[in-house]
Structure formats: structure tokens, C-alpha cells
Amino acid sequence: MTSLDNLSADEQCLLASLETVFDPETGIGVVDMGLIYGLALDADSGLVKVTMTLTTPACPMADALTDGVKRRLGNQNGVQSVEVDLTFEPAWSPEMVSESARTKMGMTSAPSSTPSDKGFSV
């Protein structure tokens, strides 16, 4: 799996462009939702590989989200092609949502790992 650690400046710009790809169900960007696990750019070929997940394997918005990522990246300078690899390892969890997205969603803190406590406060 590619990673979001140690991104080059060009890769950081590409990741920033994904902040405007929104999950149609939540209105929150895929980056803030924690759906993007990795991004790698091969500057020689212009290929961008994205590793991402969905909130659930049966997500009805899967095509919309992956198509949105491909479109957004495909419109960036120097990008010739985009590959999106969907993975469910590790499985997405609410802990992956950014602090700013938690605020927008009415979640005042990160969810607890205790099954009996959802950790949400609305």
C-alpha cells in the first residue's frame, strides 16, 4: 500500500486537490473522511496511483467517489493517468475522520473504542 507519509511536493498538491472531492452522503471531502490511504506519482509517466477505502464495502457511492478522485486528479498538470486501488485493509472507522470534519458532522470527539460507548456527542 502507498502511504500519505513523506509525500513529495507534487504529491502533496495532488492530495490537496482531492480535498474538493466530496462524499455525496456526508458532504465531507474524501481526505477529511480518512478515505485516502495513499498516493504516489510517477513523474516520468504521469501516472498517479491512489489507495483508498470506503466507509463500507457495500457503499452505494463507490463509483461516484472513485470517479470523482480520477476526474479531479486527471485534471491536474502533469497527470496522464490515474489508477485507484480500493482496499478494506485496514477497515475504515470513524476515528479516521479529521477533527474539522468531526465538527462539521456534529461529532465533538473521536469515537471511543469501547463497543458500549459510541463516543459521539451531538
N, C-alpha and C positions, 0 to 999 in steps of 0.2 A: 504494500500500500504506500502511496505517496503521502507526504506529510505537509502540514502548514508551518512546520518549523524550518527555519533557515531558507526562506524564500528569497530569491533574487529580487532586485528592484522591479524588474519587468513582471515577475510572477506576483509580487505584491500589488502592482497596478491591476493585473488581471483579476486577482481576488477582490480588490476594491470594486471593480466593475460588477461583480456578482452581488454586491450589496443591494442592487436595484432589481434583482430577480426575486419576486415576492411569492410566497406560498399563498395561493388563492383562498385557502380556507382560513388562514390566520391574518393575512395582510402583513406578515413579518417576513423580512428577507431571509433567503436560504442560508446566508452566512450567520446572521444573528440567531437563526433557529438551530444552528450547530449541525446543519445537514452536509456541509462541505468538510470532508476529512483530509483531502489532499489535492494539490495542484502542481503540475510540473510542465514547464515549457521547454521544448527542444527548439532553440532559436534558429538552428540551421534549417530545419524542415518546416518550422512554423506550426508544429503540432503541439496542442495543449491537451494534456491528459488530466481529467478531473476524477477524483474518487469521492463519491458522495453516497449518502444514505437517504432514506425516507423515514417518516415517523413510524411507519408500519409497512411490512412487506406488501400488504393489500391496499396501499394508499391509492385512492382513486385519482389523485392528481399526479401520479408518477410521470406520465408522458408530458404533461404541462410543465412540470418542474425541470425535467431533463432537457426538453426542447428549449425552455427559457434559458437555461445555462448555455446550451450550444449556440443559440442565437446571439446572446449577449457577448460571449467570448469570440464568436465568429466575426463580429463587427469591429473587433479591436485591431489596431495596426499591427502588422507582422504575423497575425494568426492566419494560417492557411487551412487548418482542420482542427476539429475538436472531437475528442473521444471521452465519453462519460462512462465510468465503470460504477455501477450500483453495487453496494455491499451492505450487508447487515451485520457485519462483524467489525467493531462492536455494534451492538444494537443501539439505536438512538434512544435517549432518555431525556426527560425534562431538565436534567442537570446540565445538558449541553446548550441550553438556551442562554444567550448573553444577558447580562444584567439589564441593559437598556430594553431588550425585548421582553424580559420578565415584567418590567414596569409597564410597558405598553399593554401587556396581556393581563395585568392586574395581579400578577404573582409578586408578592412582596419579598420572597426569599426563595433560595434554591430548595427544591423538594428534598425532603428527608428520605433517607434510605430505609427508614422503618416502615414496613408494609402497612401498619395500622394508622400511620400518620401521613397523609398525602403531602404535607408540607406547604400547602397553598393557603394563602390568606387573601380573600377578595372583599 
